[in-house]
Amino acid sequence: MAGAQLKASGMRARVMVADDHPVVRAGLIALITQQSDLELAAEAENGEQAVLLYRQHQPDVALMDLRMPVLNGVDAIRMITGEFPHARILALSTYEGDGDIRRALDAGACGYLLKDMLLTDVLSAIRAVRQGERVIPLGVAARLTKHPERSRLTERELEVLQLVAKGLSNKQAADAIGRTEETVKIHLKNIYSKMSVADRTEAVTLALTRGLIHLD
């Protein structure tokens, strides 16, 4: 429907593609340029370039990979939406965890697509976002529903969990954040409660699965 409206108006939606993988980027560009109602506005291979090109071209829609060098996709989205509050950005990622999804949406993304989705889904999402809609596919929405908002970890709790995942002891984690060991123990207790786990190993394993933290 959105595609028909664009065609009827004679306006082509200008799309920017930001992805550090040349093959993925080329595939998306080929897909976009084959559509009569879409056109390529710019292409970026890292987050910093994406921000600069967005400022220059101000596309109607931007496809943003989350895992890029120099500046990651979430930070790039945050910078763009901070400067252009009405920017329409679709996060595109292999990350399926609710943590990654929420970070992208919190940064200002209008939707979240997984890279294994059908190309027709990508086109539909671009057109929907162009019309001002939010795009949260059923699979993505299900992941968010499984872990409600009230169970979200604070930034400090995530920081502690990230340090624990790297193998730091409670004392080492305390030194790293400039707090006492007792404070770290309290953070860990809160983390276990929110995540419904029994110990640090289970917490780290679940956090990695959910995309709350990453080791790379």
FENTARA-V390527 format. One record per residue. RES is the residue in one letter. PSI is psi as a letter, one per 30 degrees, with the letter a starting at -180 (* if undefined). Layout:
BEGIN
<<RES PSI> <RES PSI>>
END
This chain:
BEGIN
<<M e> <A e> <G e> <A e> <Q e> <L e> <K e> <A e> <S f> <G g> <M k> <R k> <A k> <R k> <V k> <M k> <V k> <A j> <D k> <D f> <H j> <P e> <V e> <V e> <R e> <A e> <G e> <L e> <I e> <A e> <L e> <I e> <T f> <Q f> <Q k> <S f> <D g> <L l> <E l> <L k> <A e> <A l> <E k> <A k> <E f> <N l> <G e> <E e> <Q e> <A e> <V e> <L e> <L e> <Y e> <R e> <Q e> <H f> <Q i> <P l> <D e> <V k> <A k> <L k> <M j> <D k> <L f> <R j> <M l> <P l> <V e> <L k> <N l> <G e> <V e> <D e> <A e> <I e> <R e> <M e> <I e> <T f> <G e> <E e> <F i> <P f> <H g> <A k> <R j> <I k> <L j> <A k> <L k> <S l> <T f> <Y k> <E f> <G l> <D f> <G e> <D e> <I e> <R e> <R e> <A e> <L e> <D e> <A f> <G g> <A k> <C f> <G l> <Y j> <L k> <L k> <K f> <D g> <M l> <L k> <L e> <T e> <D e> <V e> <L e> <S e> <A e> <I e> <R e> <A e> <V e> <R e> <Q g> <G g> <E l> <R k> <V j> <I j> <P l> <L e> <G e> <V e> <A e> <A e> <R e> <L e> <T e> <K e> <H j> <P l> <E e> <R f> <S g> <R k> <L k> <T l> <E e> <R e> <E e> <L e> <E e> <V e> <L e> <Q e> <L e> <V e> <A f> <K f> <G g> <L k> <S l> <N e> <K e> <Q e> <A e> <A e> <D e> <A e> <I f> <G h> <R l> <T l> <E e> <E e> <T e> <V e> <K e> <I e> <H e> <L e> <K e> <N e> <I e> <Y e> <S e> <K e> <M f> <S h> <V l> <A f> <D l> <R e> <T e> <E e> <A e> <V e> <T e> <L e> <A e> <L e> <T e> <R f> <G g> <L e> <I l> <H k> <L f> <D *>>
END
